[in-house]
Amino acid sequence: MNATIFHNPRCSKSRAALALLTEAGAEVTVVEYLKTPPPRDELARLCARAGIAPRAALRADAPAVADDAAALDLMARDPATIERPFVETERGALIARPPERVRDLL
């Protein structure tokens, strides 16, 4: 199984999700989203695939936004506002909080 994780190596939840994917034998593509931010359209696609509103993909400490379009703009401009880790496989996408949620995609 192939998986992509939008990863922050400094985040314990992100590290735990990556470890679960690796332990499950997934071929993992790691995107350090702070170094290589996903473009706005990719963020929109991931949120749609996960079945969540873009505002739900913002970190709790992110600035307040008026609507989903503003949330996408903010995440594209400042990737530190993206909740982590975002994981995608052929089975779907989700924010792996808690990290054990990645099992839903395996």
C-alpha positions, -999 to 999 in steps of 0.1 A, spaced: 0 0 0 12 35 -8 7 64 16 16 100 17 21 118 50 22 156 53 48 154 81 64 176 107 94 157 122 92 179 153 57 167 161 53 136 182 18 129 167 33 131 132 62 109 141 38 83 157 16 82 126 46 78 104 58 49 126 24 32 124 24 35 86 59 21 83 52 -8 107 22 -17 86 44 -20 56 32 10 37 54 26 11 54 61 25 60 93 7 70 118 34 62 155 26 77 179 51 50 204 45 68 232 63 97 229 38 75 220 8 40 235 14 12 220 -6 -5 245 -29 -40 257 -22 -56 234 -47 -39 203 -32 -51 214 3 -87 217 -11 -84 183 -27 -71 167 5 -99 182 26 -126 171 1 -111 136 1 -111 135 39 -147 148 39 -138 178 61 -142 215 57 -109 233 52 -115 251 85 -114 217 102 -78 213 88 -65 243 106 -46 240 139 -65 251 169 -40 280 175 -44 293 139 -58 327 134 -96 328 130 -109 329 95 -142 339 80 -148 309 57 -133 279 41 -118 299 12 -100 320 38 -88 288 55 -73 275 23 -56 308 16 -42 309 51 -29 273 50 -13 279 16 3 311 28 14 298 62 17 260 62 24 260 100 -14 265 104 -22 231 88 -32 205 114 -9 175 113 -4 149 103 -25 147 71 -23 112 57 -36 99 24 -37 64 9 -58 49 -19 -85 43 8 -89 80 16 -74 109 35 -76 121 71 -59 140 98 -43 114 120 -51 128 154 -48 106 173 -21 89 152 -39 55 155 -65 69 130 -41 60 102 -52 24 107 -85 34 91 -66 40 59 -46 7 59 
